[in-house]
Amino acid sequence: MADSGSGDIAVIGNTDLTPSESENNIKNTMVEKGTNLLKRMEIGVAEAEKRTGKNAVNMQETYTVYLVETRAVDASSEGTTPVPDSLWRRYSEFELLKNYLLVTYPFLVVPPLPEKRAEFVWHKLSADNMDPDFVERRRVGLENFLLRVASHPVLSNDKIFYSFLTEENGWKESVFETGFQAKADSRLKALNATFRVKNADKRFADMKHYGDELQSVISQLLRVRARAADRLYGVYKVHGNYGRVFSEWSAIEKEMGDGLQSAGHHMDAYAASVDDILEEEEHYADQLKEYLFYADALRAVCRKHELTQFELEMAAQDLISKKQQQEELATGTLRTFSLKGMTSKLFGQETPEQRETKLKMLETQIEEGEELVKEKNTECEEFVKSAWVDIERFKEQKDHDLREALISYAIMQISMCKKGIQVWNNAKECFSKM
């Protein structure tokens, strides 16, 4: 099991984390420590292992665990390479960590996990989540998730994240002790509720729309790529028929036999190479899928901002209503129709004592309302400030990552075409020597 005390690493404790509280805690903790955990710790998911055991309802199940390894950078820089600390985690534990981060840091674009089950697959690719190739790609994706969090200027300093990496036993209990689950349930209900803000921030509205569009275009791109992979697989494999025909033909030729046989071997090798090519393509597809899921994280931040703005508007509206009631009660005039006003007309006016009691109660409620509006206004301003800083960071990361992925994919396609040309050049040479 990992030693949580290894290395010189500072972490912050969990808080209820309004943006300002989170930022202040991090600033106080990160004195002379650098900006993220990756500068102080090497992190990896080294391997995956299939296991069998009983689940929560005592049913036998097969599942996969992943070996998380960590090593302090200082230890590696001293000229020796110590054995890394390691522990096993299930995918569900990665999900728990991500959900905790989403609830605790609603103003941040939290990195997504790799898919639990394969999506946008071409017909020769297994959609089974226990398939070894899929498990390996998910291992890479889980490692990428940890590296994303560990390189984030805020998330990397979270105490729960650090304990996920270093404490095998008791980690789940420490997560639930934060009370995040109750906040998660409340957040889910609020975000699923139907509401409309009156004064929407155009920047967040535009960003939410961009998230919708980004998810749409990446989904289309992945579907096109899956169809292209199906056709490419067929084109390559049909070259194996060339190999078989040339081999059979060589058996009946004396002068041309060797050339035909050699050309057939080149065609067989070409047909077999498609498996490695499409496996490499899956790597680029997974990079695109990451940003497909990132689009959800981006929209979640925008939705949370809408909720924060809506709560501010409701508090302000309630305060206006209370002040209007106070004015009506003090002057004895009704500015708008109300059930209370009709009741007074039907059953008589309130006594001075009753009116005085209500005025005092309204005065207290107005003071509380003004305090709430001030609090909600500060919360909204801090959310906007913190969220927009992280959105700008995310946009820069996205532009860099997708540009590099698309360039690399284009280079791979060019290389693939060159190999095809080389195969036919080799075949031409074989035919020329016949």
N, C-alpha and C positions, 0 to 999 in steps of 0.2 A: 504494500500500500504506500501511497505517496506520503512524503513528509511535508506537512503544511508549513513547516518553519524553514524549509530550504530556500536559499537565495535571499537577497535583500530586497524584499517586495512589500510595498505599502498598499493597503486596500482600504476602502471605506466601508462603513457598516450600512445596513439597510435603513432607509428612512421612508416616510410617507412620500417624500420626494416631489414637492413642487419644483419647478425648474430652478428657482433661485436657491432653494435649500440644497438641491443636488449639486449645483455648480459650486456653491460655497464650500460644501463638504469636500468636494474633489480638489478644489484649489488649496484647502488647508492640508490635505493629505499628500499631495503630490510635490511637496517641497523636495527639490533635488532628486526627483525620481524619474524624470522623463515624462513623456506624454501617454505612453500606453504600455501594456503588459508585455507585448512582444519584444520590447527593448530589453526586458529583464528575464524573460523566460522563453525557452523553446517549447513549442506545443505541437503535438501530432496525434493522429489516430493511426496506429501502426498496423493493426490487423482486425479482422472480423472472425468470429467463431460461432458456430451453430451449437445451440444447447437445447436440452429437453428438460422440462420441469412442470410443476403444477402452478396454475394461476390462482387468482384471488378466490375463485369459486371451486377450487380443488379439482379442476379439470386438467388433464395432461395437454401440454402445448409445446410446440417447437418455436424457438425464437433465436434471434441473433444478438450477440453482444459485441461491443467494440472496445478495443484496448486504447485508452487515452494515455499518452506518455508526455511527461513534462521534465524539463531540466533547466536549472538556472543558467543563464548566459555566462555569469561570472565563473561558474565551475568549468565551462567549456573553454573559456579564454585563458585559463591558467596552464594550458599545454597538455592537459589530460582530458579524456572523454569519459566521464563517469557514467555508470549505468543509470538510465533515466528512471524516475519514479513513475509508477504505472498503476492503473486501476481499470476495471471493466464497467462500461455503461451500456444500458439498453437504449434503443431509439426513443422509447417513451420517456426516459430521463432527459434526453436532449429536448424533447417536446416540453417537458415541465420547466426546464431552464428558459426556453424561449418564451413560454407563456408568462413566466415570472417577469422577464425583462420587458415584455409588452405592457404589462400592467403597471410595473414600477416606473417605467420611463415612457409614458404615453407621448411625450414630445419629441421622441427620437425615432428615426427610421431603423427599426431593429432588423438585423440580417435574418433572412429566411433559412429554414432547414431544407435539405434536399427532399424530393418527393418520397412519400411513404410507399407508393405503388407507381410503377412505370406508366407515364402518360406519353402520348404522341409517338407510339412505337411503330416501327415498320414490321411487316408480317413475320420476318424471320427472327425478330427480337422477342425474347420471352418477357411476358408481363408479370411473371411470378415473382413475388417479393423475396422469395428464398433462392432464386436463381443466382448462382455464384457470380456471374458477370454483373448482375444488378446490384448484388450486395457489395461488390468491389467499388462500383461507381458511387454507391451511397456512402461507403467508407470515405472516399475522396471528398464527397459533398459535406459530410459531417466534420471532417478536418477543416475544410474551407470555412464552415460556419464558425468553428472555434477561433480560427485565425481572424475572421472578420470582427468577431466580438473583441478579441484580444488586441486588435489594432485600433479599436474605436476609442477616441479620447475620453469618453465618459463611461461606456459600458465596461471597458477593460479594468476599471478600478472598483467594480462592484464586489462586495465580500462574498455574496452567494455564488457568483461566477467563479471566483477564486477557489472556494470550497468544492465546487463541482469538479475542478481540475485536480484537487489534492486530497479530498476526504471521501473515501469510498463508503464508509459506514456513517449513518446519521445525517447524510446530506439532505435527503428528502424531508426529514423531520425539521431541519433548520429552515427549509424553504417554506413549509406550511406554518412554522412559527411566526413568520413575518406577517401572517394574516392576508397574504396576497390573494388567496382564493376567494375570500369574501369581496374584496375589491374587484376581482376578476368577474364574479357573478354580477355585481352591481354595474360594472362597466359594460358587460355584454348586454344587459337589459337596456341600459341607456343608449348604447350605440345601435341597438335594433329597433328602438322606438322611432316613431315618425314625428319629426319636428322640422320647422322651417325658420331659419334666422331672418330677421328683418334687415339687418345691416351686415351682410356677408362680406368678408375680406376677399377682395377679388383675386389676390395672389393665391390664397388657399383654394378658392373655387377653381381657378385655372389649373392649379397643380393637381387637384383631384381629377379634373377632366383629362389632364395629361396622363395620369396613372391609368385611367380607363383605356385611353388610346394606345398607350405603350403595351398594356396587356393584350389588347386586340391584335396589334401588328406582330408581336412576338408569337402569339398563338398561331397566326396565319403562317408565319415564317417556319415554325416547327412542323406544321402540317405539310407545307410544301416540301420541306426537307425529308419528311418521312416517306412521301410519295416518290421523291427522287431517289431515295435509298432503295426502295423496292425495285424501281426500274434499273438502277445501277447494278444491283445484285444480279438481276436477270441478264443484263448485257455481259457482265463479266463471266457468269457461269456458262453462258452459251459458247464462250470461247473454248471451254473445255470440250465442246463437241468438235471444234476445229482440231483440237489435239487428238481426239479419238479417231477422227476420219483420216488425218494425216498419218497416224500410226498404222491404221489398217491399210491404207494405200501403200505405205512404204514396204509392207510385206509382199506385195506383188510386183515391186519394181526392183531391178538390179542396179541400174545406173543412178536412178533418182532416190533410191531407198534411204540412204543416210541423211540426205538433205531434208526429206519429208519427215523422217523420224525426229531430227533436231528441231525443226520448226514446230512439230507437235509438242515437244517438251516445253518450248517457250510459251505456247498457248496454254498448256496445263498450268504452268507456273503463274501466268497472268490471271487465269480463272481463280486460282487458289488465293491470290493476293487480296481479293475483295473483302475477305473476312477481317483482315487487319485494317484495311482502309475504313470500313464502316465502324469498326471498333473505335478508331481514332475520331471519326465523325461524331460518335456519341459523346465524346469529351466536349466538343464544341456545342453540341445540342444541350448538354447539361449546363454549360455557361449561360446559354440563352434562357434556359428554364429558371436559373437563379434570379434573373431579372424579371421573368414572368411573375415569380413569387414576390420579388422586391416591390413590384407595382402594388400588390395588396398592402404591404407594409407602409408604402407612401400614402395610399388612400386612407389607411387607418389613422395616420397622423392628422390628415385633413379632416376626417370625420370627427376626431376627438376635438379639434379646434372648433368645429361647428357646435359641438355639444357645450364646450366652454363658453362660447359666444352666446348660445341660447340660454344657458343658465344665468349669464350676466343680464341679458335682456329681460328674462322673467323676474329677476330680483329687482331690476329698475322699474318694471311695470307694476310690480306689487307695491313698491315704495310710493309711486305716483298715486296708486289707488288709496293707500293708507292716508296720504296727505290730503287727498280730496275728501275722504270721510271725515278727517279732522276739521277741515274748513266748513263742511256742511253742518257738522255737529256744533261747531262754535258759533256759526251765523244763523243756524236754524233754517237755511235754504238748501233745497235739493237741486244740484246741477244736472243730474241724470236720473232716469227712472230707476227705482230700486224697490225690492220687496219690503225692505225695512221702512221706506218712506210710506208705502201704501198701508202698512200695519199701523204706523203712527196716526195716519188719517182716520183709519177705521176704529182704533181702540184708544186714541188719545195720545197726547204728547208725553214724553218721558219727564220725570221729575228732575229738578236741578241736581239733586244728589246723584241720580242715575247718569245724567249727562256728564257730570264732573268725573265720575268713576270711569266712564267710557273714554273721556278725553285723556285722562292719565294713562289708561291702558294703551290708547293709540299713540300717545307720546313715547311710551316705552317701545312699542312696536316700530315706530318711525326711527328711533335711535338705533335699534337693532337692524332695521332695514338699511339705513344709511351705512352702517358698519359692514353689512353683508355686501352691498353694492360696491363699496370701496375694496373689500376683499376680493370679490369676483373680478373687478376691473383690474386689480393688480395681478391676479392669477392669469387673466386673459392676456395682459400685456407681456408677462413673463413667458407664458406659453408661446406666444407669437415670436418673441425674441429668440428663445432657445430652439424652437422648432425650425425657424427659418435658417438659423446658423447650420443646423444639422442637415436640412434639405439641400442647402448650397454645397455642403461637404459631399452629400450623396450624389448630387448631380455631377460633380467633378469626377467622383469615383466611377459612376456609371459611364460617362463619356469616354473615360480612359479604357475601362474594361471592355466595353462593347466594341470600341474601335480596334483594340488589340485582337479581340476574338475574331472579328470579321476579317481583319487582315490575315491572321493566321489561317483561317478557313480558306481564304482565297489562295494563299500560298500552297496549302495542302492540295487544293483542286488542280492548281497549275502543275504541281509535282506529279499528281496522279495522271494527268494528261501526258506529261513528258514520259512517264513510264510506259504508257500505252504506245506512244510513238516509238520508244526504244524497242518494245516487243516486236512491232511490225518491221522495224529496221533490222532487227536480228533475224526475223523470219525471211526478209528479203535477201540477207546475206546467205542464209541456208539455201534458198532457192537458186541463188546465183552460182553456187558451187556444185549444183547438180549436173 
